Amino acid sequence: MLTPQAATAPGTVKDLVTVIAQSLVDNPDSVSVGEVSSGQTMVLELRVAKTDIGKVIGR
């Protein structure tokens, strides 16, 4: 279980999602991950090239 400190450590989860997404797509340079935090909730927004959307969703 993640502690509140581990969950909010700068870049850890975001970096992991970035690395995983880049390994799945044909255009790794187009991968971007954004963070939106509100209270105890953090939402990661993943953006990839239009041609790579199926590769990310389908896996």
C-alpha positions as CSV (number, residue, x, y, z in Angstrom):
1,M,0.0,0.0,0.0
2,L,1.3,3.4,-0.9
3,T,1.7,6.0,1.9
4,P,0.5,9.5,1.2
5,Q,4.2,10.6,0.9
6,A,5.0,7.9,-1.7
7,A,1.9,8.7,-3.7
8,T,2.8,12.4,-4.0
9,A,6.5,12.0,-4.5
10,P,7.5,14.1,-7.5
11,G,7.4,12.2,-10.7
12,T,7.5,8.6,-9.5
13,V,4.1,7.4,-10.7
14,K,4.1,9.8,-13.6
15,D,7.5,8.6,-14.7
16,L,6.4,5.0,-14.5
17,V,3.3,5.6,-16.7
18,T,5.5,7.5,-19.2
19,V,8.0,4.7,-19.5
20,I,5.3,2.0,-19.9
21,A,3.4,4.1,-22.5
22,Q,6.5,4.8,-24.5
23,S,7.3,1.1,-24.7
24,L,3.8,0.4,-26.1
25,V,3.6,3.0,-28.9
26,D,5.4,3.6,-32.3
27,N,5.9,7.3,-31.6
28,P,7.4,7.5,-28.1
29,D,8.4,11.1,-28.5
30,S,4.7,12.1,-28.7
31,V,3.9,10.6,-25.3
32,S,3.1,13.1,-22.5
33,V,1.7,12.5,-19.1
34,G,0.0,15.3,-17.1
35,E,-1.0,15.4,-13.4
36,V,-4.2,16.9,-12.0
37,S,-4.4,16.8,-8.2
38,S,-7.4,17.7,-6.1
39,G,-7.3,16.9,-2.4
40,Q,-6.5,13.2,-2.0
41,T,-7.1,12.4,-5.7
42,M,-4.5,12.5,-8.4
43,V,-5.5,11.9,-12.0
44,L,-2.9,11.2,-14.7
45,E,-3.7,12.3,-18.2
46,L,-1.9,10.3,-20.9
47,R,-1.6,11.8,-24.4
48,V,-0.2,9.8,-27.4
49,A,-0.2,10.2,-31.2
50,K,-3.5,9.6,-32.8
51,T,-2.2,6.5,-34.5
52,D,-1.0,5.0,-31.2
53,I,-4.3,5.3,-29.3
54,G,-5.4,1.8,-30.0
55,K,-2.1,0.3,-28.9
56,V,-2.5,2.0,-25.5
57,I,-6.2,1.2,-25.0
58,G,-6.0,-2.3,-26.4
59,R,-3.3,-3.5,-24.0
